[in-house]
């Protein structure tokens, strides 16, 4: 690919070119350790990773960098480093530990759990005419899934490709993505990761992958057997081949990245890299060396140091440039935006450097805007250039369609429709006017929590299979089983659950903001009530590819809704409207009650009023003018809704979609202003205004 400008100078030139660089028939290794007193390069036999063939000392350079140039570093060389240093609070040096180069582009594993070696890699790949799709933000529809789980059981993907990078780019998978209309595949972590020893003792594994071993290397186990036998460069080539094929199909690839902690866990945990290289600098800790854990995973990577922040930036640049990745979703992103006092700051140098970096200029940057530390919940507070998972959207929409309905069966609905309408219209009470509605990544479910099917089928979690006596996973799910916990043959309950799923999907795909659909929700995939399936590498978590008729009907709804989002720019504004002004690429919104009258102030908060009509008119600069009307009815009792008569220049309403239908209708009904529509309980209906 074309050369790119240098990275933003976090740490200055002293931190340039860390890792191994090949040149003039030799290789230069540069490693950062501010507190080390000695660093040694260890070379291993190509086939026996326990056989040390050479050892060379590194020399200290300015800025805490250690360096050696040698003919021993060649493509394919297996190597590690040993690091010695002072003892005392915060330092955990051990000159006997064989450690991974944090910038290693390839990894090889020996026989033991911690027997990892770095591998020298030659970058490069024939990308042909492949280009990043660069999907506009307002047209982006994200599809979040697990790389292995998506294809592990697919009948049309060859068995040799099940659960692999190559399998994800198989024509059968691309056909599925195209049939839905999604634009961007977001993959759970594919950076090299390892299971926690605790899980191994339970006979489980870390399926999701949020336990990173190395920030520059793709996870080897997701490669085909043929690529694994070919070594790290073959694994890398398979990964790049996947990206190339998805790009050629017009699909973006977004990676879920975990820079907030590493697999070294708490003190006393595995020692594989950072802990032995410079524990005091790479991990956040108290003066006495005790870790400050804002992630719940034992450690927090320290991006308050130049070296820590620069490593994250360099990793992102590598994946965006060398691997051609289109975007990143940052796990527990508040943790990487904490300053030297461990306080979240939206003007953190790392956040600014990422958003301003020329290599990352057109890359989608998505924050999970919280961690578990003090002051860790930061939804809406990330700077310009960033988008955020909107948990407030998730919670409000779940409440409206599920827990409020559950409560209303026993008493009456607890709240009105105002909060729901705010989320539907782009969460302007959460994101600044300058950032607009596209700062919000809207989601109802994600990998973490109940699937959509389980959200409407269980009141409580059922995580016994995780080996923690059902203590793990969220207790507050805002779920509703509709009368029976889990599986049932009751036709009334099953119908109510199906409609609830359609209402949730309809809300997601018709709301202003960037929608994120969890893989499998289009078919109503179940995990049998497990809301924390991180340790379940089994059919419980793998995507099933045999479906009942109702599941095909649900997929048809998702396909229709995504197409309607594409066809109607009023549903996907880029900016918030401003009263009395013409704002390009905003949507001018008007709100009516079930009688077709303009909503009054008291109606927004009245628990007895859970029906509204929402009219959005686009103000496009490149697309045709467009208006839609959406009816939302949030009680289980049917009602009559009178279409508004005061909408300027509106002569008819063309029906586009209804959540009350088991399968989307192929017929088009047309209604006039003032017509009265019988509206089933808990339902939505979309019209184009003409």
Protein Blocks (a to p, Z undefined) as FASTA:
>chain_A
ZZdddddfehijmlgoiajddeehiacdddddfkbcbdcdddddfklmkbcfbdcddddd
ehhiacdddfklcghiacdddddddedehiacdfkbccddfkbcbdcddfbfklccdddd
dedddekjaccfkiafklpccddddfklmmmmgmkbcfklgoiaklmmgmklmmmmmmno
pabdcdddfbdcdddfklmmnopacfkopacfbfkbccfklpcfklmmnojklmmmmmmm
mmmmmmmnopacdddddfkbcfklpghiacfklmmmommlmpccdfkopacdfkonopac
dfkbmklmmmmmmmmmmmmmmnopabdcdehkllmmccfkopacfkbfklmmmmmpmklm
mpccdddfbdfbehkacghiacehiacddfklmmmmmmmmmmmmmmmmmmccfbdfklmm
mmmnoopmlbcfklommlpccdfbdfbdcdfklmmmcfbdcfklnonoomgccfblopae
hhpgcjdfbfklmmmmmmmmmmmmmmmmmcgcjddddehjlnopaeehpablklmccfkl
pccfbdcfklmmmmmmmmmmmmmmmmmmklmcfbdcdehiacehiacdddddfkopacdf
klmmmmklccdcdddddddfkbccddddddddfbfbdcdddddfkbghiabdcdfbdfkb
mbdcfbdcdddehiacdddehiadddddZZ
